[in-house]
Amino acid sequence: MKDKRLGELIISAISDYGDETLAKTILWYMKNKKKMDIDEISERPEEFVAFLKDVYGPFEHFIEEMMIEKISQAYGVPKENDLVTMIKRLFENKI
């Protein structure tokens, strides 16, 4: 199930961690090099987190924590320990 709201939260977290230009660059890379659109994250969370690790390297956990926080607040659900679990649980329950 594609989810535009999740994509907007992800973009917001990337922008908060860097800036809007960085977010646009990362999204371009994700779409053109990894063949993944922002609204596909709910369907491909493992690939998305692997992509974040490629981009951010050892700093990936900081952006992941920010994304988990934003998702938890926006959807009103408890935080999970990792982004993959957070996304899977969110869409398992179809919140």
N, C-alpha and C positions, 0 to 999 in steps of 0.2 A: 504494500500500500504506500503510494507516494504521499508525502506530507510537506506542503509548502511552509507551514509554520515552523517545523523543525529546521528546515533550510535557513529560514530567516534568523533563528536563534544561533545557528552555527556561524552564519556570516557575521552576526553581531559579536560573537565571542572572538572570532578571528580579527575583526576590526578593533576590538578592545585590547587585544594582545599586541597588535601592531598599529595599523591604521587602515583606512578605506582602500588606499592604493594597494597595500599588501594583500588585503582580502580579495580584491579583484584579480590580482596576479595569481594568487593561490587557486582561486576558482577557475581561472582560465587554464591553468596547468592541469587541474583535476579533470576538466571537461575535455581538453584537447589531447592530453598525453595519457590520461588514465581512463578516458571514455566513461566518466561518471558525472552525471548532473547532480546539482545540489539537492534536488528533490528525490533522488534515489538513495540517499543515505539511510533512510528507514528500511530499505530493502537490502542494503549491502553494508551493514555496519562494520563488519570485520575488514572489508576492503578499505573503507574510509579511515579507520584507525591505523591501518598499515600505511595508508597514504600520509596521514599526519606524522607518523614516525619517520617516513622518508623525508618529509619537508622540514620538520622541527628537530629531528634527531633526539638528543638527550633531554631537550626542553619540551618534548611532546606532552609529558604528563601535566605540565602547567596549563596548557591550552585545553587538554582533556578535562581537567578539574573545573576550569571556567565554563566549559560547555555543559558539564554535568550540573553545575550550580544553576545556570540559566534555564536548562530544561526542567529541573526540579521546581524552580520558582514558577515558570510559565505554565506548566501542566499540573502543578499542585500535587506532585508525587514525591515520595522519599528519594533521596540520593542513593545511587549505587556506587560500588567501589571502582567501576570502570565504565567507560562510555558504551562499549558493545553491550554489556548487560543492561545498562540504562535504556538504550534504544530498543533492544529486544523486548524487555519487560513492558515498556511503554506501548509498543505496538501489538504485543501479545494480548494485552488487556483492551486494546482499541480505545484508549482514553481520548 
